[in-house]
Amino acid sequence: MEAVAKLRNCPMSPRKMRLVVDLIRGKNVNDALNILKFTKKEASIWLEKLLLSAINNWEQKHGEGGAEAAKLYVKTAFVDGGMVIKRFQPAPHGRAHRIRKRRNHVTLIVAGSQAINTQSEN
């Protein structure tokens, strides 16, 4: 009873995105949305949209209006590095400095609280 949402090639470094993803991992969905709403980082805007998408995916799988009753939580959230765009910046004395514009991939898995009960019983 889980739903997955993925964000691919987000134009932000994975390190900056992980700072915000660590805040919401394992939290209730409503708490996670409140945390993202009041976090002053650009990553929170991307993650808020992704979390809403994951909730919507869960509702599409399991029926409308069941998200509040199921007590959804963020089961898994992780950030992987994406492609890197490489550029050169002119530097003094005829040299060049490399600029790496990093991107990332975010995967967010939302599950109902019933999944916690089945894992603890085993």
Backbone as CSV, one residue per row, in Angstrom:
resi,resn,N_x,N_y,N_z,CA_x,CA_y,CA_z,C_x,C_y,C_z
1,MET,0.836,-1.184,0.000,0.000,0.000,0.000,0.880,1.247,0.000
2,GLU,1.589,1.405,-1.067,2.449,2.568,-1.185,2.379,3.124,-2.584
3,ALA,2.774,4.380,-2.706,2.795,5.051,-3.999,4.130,5.763,-4.153
4,VAL,4.606,5.838,-5.379,5.926,6.397,-5.674,5.763,7.627,-6.553
5,ALA,6.585,8.636,-6.280,6.684,9.806,-7.153,8.168,10.098,-7.344
6,LYS,8.555,10.415,-8.578,9.955,10.681,-8.886,10.097,12.033,-9.555
7,LEU,11.151,12.720,-9.186,11.512,13.984,-9.811,12.861,13.769,-10.457
8,ARG,12.905,13.931,-11.763,14.129,13.646,-12.513,14.749,14.949,-13.016
9,ASN,16.068,15.020,-12.984,16.843,16.140,-13.520,16.418,17.485,-12.944
10,CYS,16.311,17.556,-11.637,16.023,18.823,-10.969,17.299,19.667,-10.981
11,PRO,17.227,20.927,-11.420,18.445,21.735,-11.576,18.962,22.294,-10.250
12,MET,19.393,21.394,-9.373,19.929,21.784,-8.078,20.905,20.697,-7.645
13,SER,21.891,21.058,-6.879,22.860,20.044,-6.474,22.223,19.064,-5.489
14,PRO,22.626,17.805,-5.552,22.046,16.809,-4.651,22.292,17.122,-3.180
15,ARG,23.401,17.734,-2.885,23.736,18.052,-1.499,22.734,19.038,-0.892
16,LYS,22.341,20.043,-1.658,21.361,21.019,-1.178,19.978,20.387,-1.024
17,MET,19.637,19.479,-1.939,18.333,18.825,-1.875,18.259,17.879,-0.680
18,ARG,19.354,17.192,-0.371,19.352,16.240,0.752,19.109,16.922,2.085
19,LEU,19.522,18.190,2.222,19.292,18.917,3.463,17.805,18.987,3.791
20,VAL,16.973,19.178,2.783,15.535,19.310,2.998,14.862,17.940,3.035
21,VAL,15.331,16.996,2.233,14.742,15.655,2.221,14.910,14.996,3.592
22,ASP,16.032,15.256,4.257,16.261,14.673,5.579,15.252,15.177,6.608
23,LEU,14.687,16.366,6.383,13.705,16.920,7.315,12.373,16.177,7.274
24,ILE,11.999,15.631,6.113,10.658,15.050,5.972,10.645,13.527,5.980
25,ARG,11.791,12.886,5.944,11.833,11.422,5.891,11.224,10.827,7.164
26,GLY,10.248,9.931,6.984,9.617,9.254,8.111,8.496,10.027,8.776
27,LYS,8.190,11.226,8.314,7.161,12.061,8.939,5.783,11.758,8.365
28,ASN,4.762,12.144,9.107,3.390,12.109,8.631,3.281,13.067,7.437
29,VAL,2.392,12.777,6.511,2.289,13.591,5.290,1.898,15.032,5.621
30,ASN,0.956,15.218,6.534,0.546,16.584,6.887,1.679,17.344,7.564
31,ASP,2.423,16.672,8.431,3.567,17.316,9.071,4.639,17.664,8.039
32,ALA,4.871,16.763,7.102,5.879,17.003,6.071,5.498,18.198,5.200
33,LEU,4.214,18.309,4.845,3.769,19.457,4.042,3.957,20.759,4.803
34,ASN,3.678,20.765,6.107,3.882,21.969,6.908,5.362,22.324,7.016
35,ILE,6.209,21.320,7.176,7.648,21.579,7.238,8.132,22.196,5.933
36,LEU,7.688,21.629,4.811,8.126,22.140,3.510,7.585,23.541,3.247
37,LYS,6.387,23.817,3.722,5.781,25.130,3.489,6.568,26.242,4.174
38,PHE,7.129,25.938,5.349,7.801,26.978,6.125,9.326,26.880,6.084
39,THR,9.872,26.055,5.219,11.319,25.980,5.039,11.733,26.969,3.965
40,LYS,12.747,27.763,4.261,13.166,28.817,3.341,14.299,28.353,2.442
41,LYS,14.085,27.278,1.731,15.059,26.790,0.761,14.329,26.488,-0.536
42,GLU,15.026,26.632,-1.640,14.412,26.379,-2.941,13.995,24.917,-3.080
43,ALA,14.727,24.029,-2.448,14.419,22.602,-2.534,13.036,22.297,-1.959
44,SER,12.590,23.080,-0.989,11.287,22.816,-0.372,10.147,23.026,-1.369
45,ILE,10.308,23.928,-2.315,9.277,24.160,-3.329,9.147,22.938,-4.224
46,TRP,10.296,22.395,-4.657,10.281,21.207,-5.516,9.707,20.006,-4.765
47,LEU,10.110,19.841,-3.505,9.671,18.679,-2.735,8.195,18.751,-2.357
48,GLU,7.687,19.949,-2.148,6.259,20.087,-1.839,5.409,19.618,-3.021
49,LYS,5.799,19.997,-4.221,5.087,19.543,-5.413,5.201,18.026,-5.575
50,LEU,6.385,17.484,-5.291,6.600,16.052,-5.423,5.789,15.271,-4.395
51,LEU,5.704,15.785,-3.173,4.927,15.111,-2.137,3.440,15.138,-2.462
52,LEU,2.947,16.250,-2.979,1.545,16.318,-3.399,1.269,15.342,-4.535
53,SER,2.239,15.172,-5.424,2.098,14.208,-6.510,2.060,12.778,-5.973
54,ALA,2.884,12.476,-4.986,2.886,11.143,-4.394,1.572,10.843,-3.686
55,ILE,1.022,11.843,-2.997,-0.281,11.672,-2.339,-1.358,11.416,-3.370
56,ASN,-1.322,12.172,-4.449,-2.302,11.992,-5.527,-2.155,10.612,-6.162
57,ASN,-0.915,10.146,-6.356,-0.703,8.803,-6.902,-1.286,7.745,-5.975
58,TRP,-1.137,7.932,-4.653,-1.692,6.982,-3.699,-3.217,6.962,-3.779
59,GLU,-3.827,8.146,-3.918,-5.286,8.222,-4.021,-5.793,7.590,-5.312
60,GLN,-5.031,7.729,-6.388,-5.427,7.109,-7.647,-5.386,5.587,-7.537
61,LYS,-4.447,5.067,-6.773,-4.318,3.627,-6.594,-5.387,3.046,-5.679
62,HIS,-5.697,3.774,-4.598,-6.506,3.205,-3.523,-7.859,3.864,-3.333
63,GLY,-8.276,4.714,-4.232,-9.589,5.344,-4.107,-9.486,6.760,-3.583
64,GLU,-10.443,7.572,-3.989,-10.452,8.990,-3.628,-10.797,9.178,-2.157
65,GLY,-10.214,10.211,-1.554,-10.560,10.604,-0.198,-10.019,9.698,0.882
66,GLY,-9.253,8.698,0.550,-8.743,7.779,1.553,-7.413,8.195,2.150
67,ALA,-6.852,9.307,1.693,-5.524,9.711,2.152,-5.540,10.121,3.619
68,GLU,-6.585,10.809,4.065,-6.665,11.236,5.466,-6.921,10.041,6.376
69,ALA,-7.778,9.120,5.931,-8.131,7.967,6.762,-6.973,6.970,6.858
70,ALA,-6.120,6.909,5.863,-5.036,5.929,5.840,-3.828,6.370,6.654
71,LYS,-3.796,7.613,7.096,-2.660,8.148,7.867,-1.355,7.934,7.109
72,LEU,-1.259,8.583,5.975,-0.075,8.437,5.128,1.164,9.031,5.791
73,TYR,2.305,8.444,5.486,3.580,8.965,5.947,4.613,8.774,4.847
74,VAL,5.695,9.510,4.942,6.780,9.421,3.967,7.639,8.224,4.363
75,LYS,7.467,7.134,3.646,8.169,5.892,3.980,9.640,5.974,3.610
76,THR,9.912,6.386,2.381,11.284,6.467,1.884,11.435,7.736,1.062
77,ALA,12.548,8.409,1.245,12.868,9.576,0.429,14.378,9.607,0.267
78,PHE,14.835,9.632,-0.981,16.271,9.699,-1.200,16.572,10.513,-2.451
79,VAL,17.804,11.009,-2.487,18.270,11.875,-3.570,19.497,11.236,-4.191
80,ASP,19.475,11.093,-5.507,20.617,10.587,-6.255,21.138,11.687,-7.169
81,GLY,22.389,11.612,-7.494,22.961,12.579,-8.414,22.493,12.330,-9.834
82,GLY,22.257,13.385,-10.563,21.852,13.275,-11.959,23.016,13.638,-12.860
83,MET,22.683,14.060,-14.057,23.753,14.420,-14.978,24.386,15.749,-14.566
84,VAL,25.610,15.943,-14.987,26.355,17.148,-14.665,26.685,17.863,-15.964
85,ILE,26.285,19.107,-16.061,26.619,19.922,-17.231,27.947,20.614,-16.934
86,LYS,28.915,20.454,-17.807,30.252,20.982,-17.564,30.505,22.196,-18.455
87,ARG,31.005,23.262,-17.840,31.313,24.494,-18.541,32.701,24.962,-18.104
88,PHE,33.258,25.907,-18.848,34.538,26.484,-18.476,34.383,27.974,-18.287
89,GLN,35.033,28.494,-17.241,35.030,29.925,-16.929,36.438,30.465,-17.203
90,PRO,36.566,31.509,-17.993,37.911,32.065,-18.219,38.537,32.533,-16.907
91,ALA,39.817,32.281,-16.766,40.547,32.647,-15.554,41.797,33.431,-15.948
92,PRO,42.456,34.070,-14.985,43.646,34.867,-15.312,44.786,34.037,-15.899
93,HIS,45.646,34.682,-16.626,46.843,34.091,-17.222,46.495,33.008,-18.237
94,GLY,45.378,33.139,-18.936,45.029,32.213,-20.001,44.534,30.860,-19.534
95,ARG,44.239,30.724,-18.267,43.750,29.445,-17.758,42.215,29.403,-17.815
96,ALA,41.691,28.254,-17.444,40.239,28.089,-17.403,39.868,27.292,-16.161
97,HIS,38.774,27.692,-15.523,38.259,26.967,-14.363,37.014,26.204,-14.789
98,ARG,36.897,24.981,-14.291,35.748,24.146,-14.641,34.563,24.494,-13.748
99,ILE,33.403,24.616,-14.350,32.151,24.819,-13.616,31.297,23.588,-13.843
100,ARG,30.820,22.999,-12.772,29.943,21.829,-12.859,28.562,22.230,-12.391
101,LYS,27.585,22.185,-13.289,26.192,22.477,-12.930,25.517,21.141,-12.658
102,ARG,25.324,20.857,-11.380,24.833,19.543,-10.972,23.308,19.482,-11.001
103,ARG,22.803,18.271,-11.211,21.363,18.000,-11.182,21.135,16.789,-10.293
104,ASN,19.872,16.543,-9.943,19.607,15.406,-9.074,18.302,14.722,-9.439
105,HIS,18.140,13.511,-8.922,16.912,12.742,-9.056,16.403,12.465,-7.639
106,VAL,15.114,12.755,-7.396,14.520,12.532,-6.082,13.452,11.456,-6.217
107,THR,13.443,10.493,-5.307,12.419,9.452,-5.256,11.742,9.535,-3.898
108,LEU,10.412,9.592,-3.917,9.618,9.739,-2.705,8.576,8.629,-2.677
109,ILE,8.548,7.848,-1.609,7.581,6.761,-1.468,6.697,7.060,-0.271
110,VAL,5.381,7.065,-0.520,4.389,7.338,0.509,3.632,6.053,0.791
111,ALA,3.405,5.752,2.073,2.687,4.528,2.443,1.678,4.837,3.532
112,GLY,0.695,3.956,3.669,-0.297,4.086,4.722,0.219,3.496,6.016
113,SER,-0.394,3.867,7.127,0.071,3.388,8.426,-0.175,1.898,8.614
114,GLN,-1.043,1.303,7.801,-1.287,-0.131,7.891,-0.036,-0.910,7.502
115,ALA,0.812,-0.319,6.661,2.056,-0.982,6.269,2.994,-1.104,7.478
116,ILE,2.941,-0.173,8.418,3.770,-0.244,9.615,3.327,-1.433,10.460
117,ASN,2.013,-1.630,10.600,1.504,-2.724,11.419,1.898,-4.076,10.867
118,THR,1.869,-4.241,9.542,2.203,-5.541,8.961,3.696,-5.822,9.119
119,GLN,4.542,-4.792,9.092,5.965,-5.025,9.258,6.295,-5.376,10.700
120,SER,5.619,-4.762,11.674,5.925,-5.037,13.064,5.419,-6.413,13.506
121,GLU,4.395,-6.940,12.832,3.860,-8.248,13.187,4.788,-9.372,12.747
122,ASN,5.532,-9.158,11.644,6.429,-10.206,11.133,7.682,-10.333,11.934
